[in-house]
């Protein structure tokens, strides 16, 4: 069954927050309560308003199986190259181990090429060794340290 | 002498490209020729058009001493948090070792707070050990691998 990709609608938001919360790291830092925490709604509206951000819903047979967020960023570096930043990649626990992640990245990389990006980049938590192996298998190189500072 | 920060103007562009090129990694991948490669001009225009990107020029006594690019990104993750991504941080070789980098990051972190960001993030090339120590000293944690895929 082929995967379908579309930009998220407001009606997807509860399912997306549930998907983010259903994760060993996400369940410590997300708020799975319904009605949704207002902050999710405001963030969703900001993402939709920004033409350089795309919150992508992945469906199989009309069932939401995954999500990812793509941000397109123009930089002077690398002779004025656009980059594609991928974050918030999640696959529903019922649908793992079927190669969906690889298909989702194939889609994201196609989007990056269609927008003229020269680099796709992402950071992966060092506590997620499976994810790190997955990205290496796709050809990503861990040439950089991924630094975070909580405010 | 206090540093001053402002968004880059088109008139800064030649100096900014020269600064990017005057660097052990940059001199392999930038195009320092003048008149400027058209790609720099197009990238600059795209940055200026995007209200979630700020290409910051750093000056001391009206002399350009550094630059950095700040991108503000809305995410659903972390209960709908905005993040601040910092890239393209450069200090002119004549002005290093004077604590300018720390002042520039203090400025960038203030900008991030004023935009409601919960996380500041950046990636640093593993070939730049001094930069890595600098970010650690500022309190950044290298919790993530920074993956890149060239298209």
Interface residues (C-beta under 8 A of the other chain):
Chain A: X16 X17 X20 X26 X29 X30 X31 X37 X39 X40 X41 X42 X43 X44 X46 X47 X50 X52 X53 X55 X69 X71 X73 X74 X75 X76 X77 X78 X79 X80 X81 X82 X85 X87 X88 X109 X112 X113 X117 X118 X119 X120 X121 X122 X123 X124 X125 X126 X127 X132 X135 X138 X139 X140 X141 X142 X143 X144 X145 X146 X147 X148 X149 X150 X151
Chain B: X16 X17 X20 X26 X29 X30 X31 X37 X39 X40 X41 X42 X43 X44 X46 X47 X50 X52 X53 X55 X69 X71 X73 X74 X75 X76 X77 X78 X79 X80 X81 X82 X85 X87 X88 X109 X112 X113 X117 X118 X119 X120 X121 X122 X123 X124 X125 X126 X127 X132 X135 X138 X139 X140 X141 X142 X143 X144 X145 X146 X147 X148 X149 X150 X151
